[in-house]
Amino acid sequence: MIPWDYMLQSLVNQAVKRSEQLQDSLEELESRRFASADAPLFLIHLLLTFNERISELLMEFSQENLTDSIDYSRYEDVIDEVKTYASLIAFLYQYDYFLEASHVESNPPGIISAIQRIGQTIVPKVPILICPSFRCSYEYHNLLSKDNLRSDKFVPRIFDGSFFENKQYFPVFLYPLVLQNDALCHVLLMHEVGHLFTEVNGLLGKVVRSLTRQIPEGITNEHLRTFLSEYIADIVAVYVLGPCFLFSLIEFHSTIAGPTQLLPEHPPLLLRIRNILDTLHAYEQRFKAFTNTNDLAKDIEEYLDELDRLTDLKSVPVKEEPVKVYKYIEPALYRARDTIDETISASLKFCPSLELFTTYVDWVKRGIPPSACKKGDKVEPLGFGELLNAAWLYQVANLQCQAQLPSPLRGSKYSANLRDISRLAQIAVQQNEALNFYKEAGII
């Protein structure tokens, strides 16, 4: 029979070997180039610190327990402890995926830095990691949440509560790998930034407190907060990007993900459209002011008016309960719009003007927005929202059918046009980000 101390030593050696392999992998990743700026290195160093501490604990365990004096009564406890250390190392390995997926080769240039730049302006001093996922969805995960690296089952075993030094957020935004170069759909990443903004600023709790009426029967508080969180994230995205967020949302859920892909905790698409239309109106981001002078503005407004009719709360074709929730939380949505307008820098707000819209028309005629415009003697990079709204206006202007939900953006030539304009918009975004970099460096 093999002595149990020998078996323990074998288990410890295996755990140490895995720890060494993880360290080698992380050190190799340090030398790579990533699409996001500092966030991958932040995660690498965090994982290295965790792994080093686990390795130290394994060494201490080996010195304390693997002696000539064997206490057989502790057999199960000691075995469990070794397995726990091994499982902690395996736990760290799952975060290797985010780093592997963050390489510059895996991510479309321009889009990542644009979303990251805007996100870190909205939520300063928070490292942001953006990478593709095999899932056909846009997602936000906070790696420093209790469900991840801050898990109560994980951190207390290796560090005390002061380890994170007040760091609460390390967001990872995921987008579908299958849409890697689809700049038009990546507008939806701004919704995920909206979730981060909502959490960091405690916005959900603030607007919930503005609801004074009793919650309608049959609606749980959790249900209410979940729906409200999605609506608020949409409002943040609209504030920064304007109408193009609406077009992107409809396109994605109607022709790519499909209605069946909507998660049960998300509000129905029609009610999200209702909230977005109301937000566009509240932020004065519609193009009605230009309909007397331009046919394109008239076409866009007719399309939005048709969506308005289709999502009227009196007749919207969704289940009664979500409509009841929407009507109940409308005061909170008003409060959220005001708070977002007061909190996020006005320089980030999408505000169509007559001069800008005239430029849009020129872009649409040419079929692709440029990455900059000339203001006097200076070349100015366009805003991310300006560029993508121009691209989407081109798309909507080429619709082959009337607004019809849940698939309003389909047409005979529409899909092919969408691929072409998305590819060209991706190039424009990349050039736009390069110009932003040159501007920050004082080159232009």
C-alpha positions in Angstrom: 0.0 0.0 0.0 1.3 3.4 -1.0 1.9 5.6 2.1 -0.6 8.4 2.1 2.1 11.0 2.6 3.5 9.9 -0.7 0.1 10.3 -2.3 -0.2 13.8 -0.8 3.2 14.7 -2.1 2.1 13.6 -5.6 -1.1 15.7 -5.4 0.9 18.7 -4.2 3.5 18.3 -7.0 0.7 18.1 -9.6 -0.8 21.3 -8.3 2.6 23.1 -8.2 3.2 22.0 -11.8 -0.1 23.5 -12.9 0.8 26.7 -11.1 4.1 26.8 -12.9 2.4 26.2 -16.3 -0.1 29.0 -15.6 2.8 31.4 -14.7 4.6 30.5 -17.9 1.5 31.1 -20.0 0.8 34.5 -18.3 4.4 35.6 -18.7 4.3 34.7 -22.4 1.0 36.7 -22.8 2.8 39.8 -21.3 4.9 40.1 -24.4 1.9 40.2 -26.8 0.0 43.1 -28.3 -3.6 43.7 -27.2 -6.4 45.6 -28.7 -7.3 47.2 -25.4 -4.7 49.4 -23.8 -3.9 48.7 -20.1 -6.7 46.3 -19.1 -5.0 43.0 -20.4 -1.8 43.8 -18.5 -3.9 44.6 -15.4 -5.5 41.2 -15.6 -2.2 39.4 -16.3 -0.6 40.9 -13.2 -3.7 40.2 -11.1 -3.7 36.6 -12.1 0.1 36.3 -11.6 -0.3 37.7 -8.1 -3.1 35.2 -7.3 -1.1 32.3 -8.7 2.1 33.2 -6.9 0.2 33.4 -3.6 -1.4 29.9 -4.2 2.0 28.5 -5.0 3.4 29.9 -1.7 0.5 28.3 0.2 1.2 25.0 -1.5 4.9 25.2 -0.5 3.9 26.0 3.1 1.4 23.2 3.1 4.1 20.8 1.9 6.5 21.8 4.6 3.9 21.6 7.4 2.1 18.4 6.5 4.4 16.1 4.6 6.5 14.9 7.5 7.5 11.5 9.0 4.8 11.9 11.6 1.5 10.9 9.9 -1.8 11.8 11.5 -4.2 9.4 9.7 -7.2 11.1 11.4 -6.7 14.2 9.3 -6.5 12.3 6.0 -9.7 13.6 4.4 -9.2 17.2 5.6 -5.7 17.3 4.2 -6.7 15.8 0.9 -9.5 18.3 0.5 -7.2 21.2 1.2 -4.8 20.1 -1.5 -7.6 19.7 -4.0 -8.9 23.2 -3.0 -5.6 24.7 -3.9 -5.6 22.8 -7.2 -9.1 24.0 -8.0 -8.1 27.6 -7.3 -5.4 27.3 -10.0 -8.0 25.8 -12.4 -10.3 28.7 -11.5 -7.6 31.2 -12.7 -7.2 29.3 -15.9 -10.7 30.2 -17.1 -9.7 33.9 -17.3 -6.9 33.0 -19.7 -9.7 33.0 -22.4 -10.2 36.8 -22.1 -6.5 37.4 -22.6 -6.2 35.1 -25.5 -9.2 36.7 -27.1 -7.8 40.2 -26.6 -5.0 40.0 -29.1 -4.9 42.6 -31.8 -5.3 39.9 -34.4 -8.6 38.9 -32.9 -10.2 42.3 -32.8 -11.3 44.8 -35.4 -9.0 47.9 -35.3 -10.7 51.2 -34.3 -13.9 49.9 -32.7 -12.2 48.6 -29.6 -10.3 51.8 -28.9 -13.3 53.9 -29.7 -15.6 52.1 -27.2 -12.8 52.0 -24.7 -12.1 55.7 -25.0 -15.7 56.7 -24.6 -16.2 54.1 -21.8 -13.3 55.4 -19.8 -14.5 59.0 -20.3 -17.9 58.1 -18.9 -16.4 55.9 -16.1 -12.9 57.2 -15.3 -10.1 55.1 -13.8 -11.7 51.8 -14.6 -9.7 49.4 -16.8 -11.9 48.1 -19.7 -11.3 44.9 -21.6 -13.2 44.2 -24.9 -12.9 40.9 -26.8 -14.9 38.6 -29.0 -17.1 35.7 -27.8 -18.4 32.6 -29.5 -21.9 33.5 -28.2 -24.0 35.6 -30.6 -24.7 38.2 -28.0 -23.2 41.4 -26.5 -22.4 41.0 -22.8 -20.9 42.8 -19.8 -19.1 41.0 -17.0 -17.4 42.6 -14.0 -14.4 40.4 -13.2 -14.2 41.9 -9.7 -17.7 40.9 -8.8 -18.6 38.3 -6.2 -19.3 35.9 -9.1 -15.8 36.2 -10.4 -12.4 37.0 -9.0 -13.8 38.6 -5.9 -15.7 35.4 -5.0 -16.1 34.8 -1.3 -15.0 31.2 -1.9 -11.8 32.3 -3.6 -10.2 35.5 -2.2 -10.4 34.9 1.6 -8.4 31.7 1.1 -5.4 33.6 -0.3 -5.8 37.4 0.6 -7.5 39.5 3.2 -10.4 41.9 2.3 -8.0 44.9 1.7 -6.3 43.3 -1.2 -8.3 45.0 -4.0 -7.7 48.5 -2.4 -11.2 49.8 -3.2 -11.1 48.5 -6.7 -14.7 47.4 -7.4 -14.8 47.1 -11.2 -12.9 45.4 -14.0 -15.4 45.3 -16.9 -15.1 42.9 -19.8 -17.4 43.7 -22.8 -18.0 40.8 -25.2 -19.2 40.9 -28.8 -20.0 38.1 -31.2 -16.9 36.8 -33.0 -19.1 36.1 -36.1 -19.6 39.9 -36.4 -16.0 40.7 -35.8 -15.8 43.4 -38.5 -19.3 44.6 -38.3 -18.9 48.2 -37.2 -22.6 48.9 -37.4 -23.7 46.2 -35.0 -20.9 47.0 -32.6 -22.9 50.1 -31.7 -24.5 47.8 -29.2 -21.4 47.7 -27.1 -22.4 51.1 -25.9 -25.4 49.5 -24.2 -22.9 47.4 -22.2 -21.0 50.5 -21.3 -24.4 51.8 -20.1 -24.6 48.9 -17.6 -21.2 49.7 -16.2 -22.1 53.4 -15.9 -25.4 52.4 -14.1 -23.5 50.2 -11.6 -20.6 52.6 -10.8 -23.0 55.5 -10.2 -25.6 53.6 -8.3 -28.1 55.0 -10.8 -30.6 52.1 -10.5 -31.2 52.7 -6.8 -31.5 56.4 -7.3 -34.2 56.2 -10.0 -36.1 53.4 -8.2 -36.5 55.7 -5.2 -38.3 58.1 -7.5 -41.2 55.6 -7.8 -43.7 56.5 -5.2 -46.7 54.4 -6.3 -47.1 50.8 -5.0 -45.7 48.1 -7.3 -48.6 46.6 -9.3 -49.7 43.2 -8.3 -47.9 40.3 -9.9 -44.7 42.3 -10.5 -41.7 41.4 -8.3 -39.1 44.0 -7.2 -36.4 41.9 -9.0 -38.4 41.9 -12.2 -38.8 45.6 -11.9 -35.1 46.4 -11.3 -33.9 44.0 -14.1 -36.1 45.6 -16.7 -35.2 49.1 -15.5 -31.5 48.3 -15.7 -31.9 47.4 -19.4 -33.9 50.5 -20.2 -31.3 52.7 -18.5 -28.4 51.1 -20.4 -30.3 51.9 -23.6 -30.7 55.5 -22.5 -26.9 55.8 -22.0 -26.3 54.4 -25.5 -28.8 56.8 -27.1 -27.3 59.8 -25.2 -23.8 59.0 -26.8 -24.8 57.6 -30.2 -28.3 58.9 -31.0 -30.6 57.1 -33.6 -27.9 54.7 -34.9 -28.2 52.8 -31.6 -31.9 52.2 -32.4 -31.2 51.0 -36.0 -28.4 48.7 -34.7 -30.6 47.2 -32.0 -33.4 46.4 -34.5 -31.0 45.0 -37.1 -29.3 42.7 -34.5 -32.4 41.3 -32.9 -34.4 41.0 -36.1 -31.9 39.5 -38.6 -29.0 38.2 -36.6 -29.8 37.0 -33.1 -33.6 36.7 -33.8 -36.4 37.2 -31.3 -35.8 33.8 -29.7 -32.3 34.9 -28.7 -33.7 37.7 -26.4 -33.1 36.7 -22.8 -36.1 36.4 -20.5 -34.7 39.0 -18.2 -34.7 41.6 -21.0 -37.7 43.7 -21.8 -39.5 42.9 -25.2 -37.8 44.5 -28.2 -40.9 46.6 -28.9 -40.8 48.2 -25.5 -37.1 48.9 -25.7 -37.8 50.7 -29.0 -40.5 52.6 -27.2 -38.0 53.8 -24.6 -35.4 54.7 -27.2 -37.9 56.7 -29.3 -38.9 58.6 -26.1 -35.3 59.2 -25.3 -34.4 60.5 -28.8 -37.3 62.9 -28.4 -36.2 64.0 -24.9 -32.6 64.6 -26.0 -33.7 66.3 -29.2 -31.9 63.8 -31.4 -34.5 63.4 -34.1 -34.2 65.0 -37.5 -37.6 66.7 -37.7 -36.0 70.2 -37.8 -34.6 69.4 -41.2 -37.6 67.8 -42.9 -38.6 71.0 -44.7 -35.3 71.2 -46.5 -34.2 67.6 -47.1 -35.9 64.5 -48.4 -33.5 62.2 -46.5 -34.6 63.7 -43.2 -38.2 63.3 -44.2 -37.6 59.6 -45.1 -35.9 58.9 -41.8 -38.6 60.7 -39.8 -41.3 58.8 -41.6 -39.6 55.5 -40.6 -39.3 56.6 -37.0 -42.9 57.8 -36.9 -44.0 54.4 -38.2 -42.0 52.8 -35.4 -43.7 55.2 -33.0 -47.1 53.9 -34.2 -46.1 50.3 -33.9 -44.9 50.7 -30.3 -47.7 52.8 -29.0 -48.4 51.5 -25.4 -52.1 51.4 -26.1 -51.8 48.8 -28.8 -48.2 47.4 -28.7 -48.5 43.6 -29.4 -46.6 42.3 -26.4 -47.8 40.6 -23.2 -49.7 42.7 -20.7 -47.2 42.3 -17.8 -44.2 44.0 -19.5 -46.4 46.9 -20.6 -47.7 47.2 -17.1 -44.1 47.4 -15.9 -43.1 50.0 -18.5 -46.0 52.3 -17.5 -45.2 51.9 -13.9 -41.5 52.8 -14.3 -41.9 55.7 -16.8 -41.3 58.3 -14.0 -38.0 56.5 -13.2 -37.0 56.7 -16.9 -37.6 60.5 -16.9 -35.4 60.7 -13.9 -32.7 58.5 -15.5 -32.6 60.7 -18.6 -32.2 63.8 -16.6 -29.5 62.3 -14.4 -27.6 60.9 -17.4 -27.8 64.3 -19.1 -26.4 66.0 -16.0 -23.7 63.4 -15.3 -22.1 62.5 -18.6 -20.0 65.2 -20.3 -22.0 67.2 -22.9 -19.1 66.8 -25.3 -20.1 63.1 -25.6 -23.7 63.8 -26.4 -24.9 63.2 -30.0 -26.5 66.4 -31.1 -27.5 66.7 -34.8 -27.3 70.2 -36.2 -28.2 71.7 -39.5 -24.6 72.0 -40.5 -23.8 68.4 -39.4 -26.9 67.1 -41.1 -26.0 68.8 -44.4 -22.7 67.0 -44.1 -24.5 63.7 -43.5 -26.4 64.1 -46.7 -23.2 64.6 -48.6 -21.8 61.4 -47.0 -24.9 59.4 -47.8 -24.7 60.4 -51.4 -21.1 59.2 -51.5 -22.1 56.0 -49.8 -19.6 56.1 -46.9 -18.8 58.6 -44.1 -15.3 60.0 -43.9 -13.3 59.9 -40.7 -12.8 63.6 -40.3 -14.1 67.0 -41.4 -12.4 70.4 -41.9 -13.2 73.2 -39.6 -11.5 76.3 -40.8 -7.8 75.5 -41.2 -8.0 72.4 -38.9 -8.9 68.8 -39.6 -11.1 67.5 -36.8 -11.8 63.8 -36.1 -15.5 63.1 -36.2 -17.3 61.9 -33.2 -17.9 58.2 -33.0 -21.7 58.8 -33.0 -21.5 61.2 -36.0 -19.6 58.7 -38.1 -21.9 55.7 -37.3 -25.1 57.8 -37.7 -24.0 58.8 -41.2 -23.4 55.1 -42.0 -26.8 54.0 -40.7 -28.6 56.9 -42.4 -27.2 55.5 -45.7 -28.6 52.1 -44.8 -32.1 53.3 -43.7 -32.3 55.5 -46.8 -31.9 52.3 -48.9 -34.6 50.3 -47.2 -36.8 48.3 -49.6 -39.8 48.0 -47.3 -41.8 49.9 -44.8 -41.2 49.7 -41.1 -42.6 46.3 -40.0 -41.5 44.7 -36.7 -40.0 42.3 -35.7 -38.0 42.4 -39.0 -38.2 46.0 -40.3 -34.8 46.3 -41.8 -34.9 43.6 -44.4 -35.1 44.2 -48.1 -34.1 42.7 -51.5 -30.8 44.6 -51.7 -30.5 45.5 -48.0 -28.4 42.7 -46.7 -25.7 43.1 -49.4 -25.7 46.8 -48.9 -25.3 46.3 -45.1 -22.2 44.2 -45.5 -20.6 46.7 -47.8 -21.4 49.8 -45.7 -20.4 48.0 -42.5 -17.0 47.1 -44.0 -16.4 50.7 -45.2 -17.6 52.1 -41.9 -15.1 49.9 -40.1 -12.3 51.5 -42.2 -13.6 54.9 -41.4 -13.7 54.1 -37.6 -10.1 52.9 -37.8 -9.0 56.1 -39.5 -11.0 58.2 -37.1 -9.3 56.6 -34.1 -5.9 57.2 -35.7 -6.8 60.8 -36.1 -7.8 61.0 -32.5 -4.5 59.6 -31.5 -2.6 62.1 -33.7 -4.7 64.9 -32.2 -3.9 63.8 -28.6 -0.2 63.7 -29.6 -0.4 67.2 -31.0 0.4 66.1 -34.6 -2.8 67.7 -36.0 
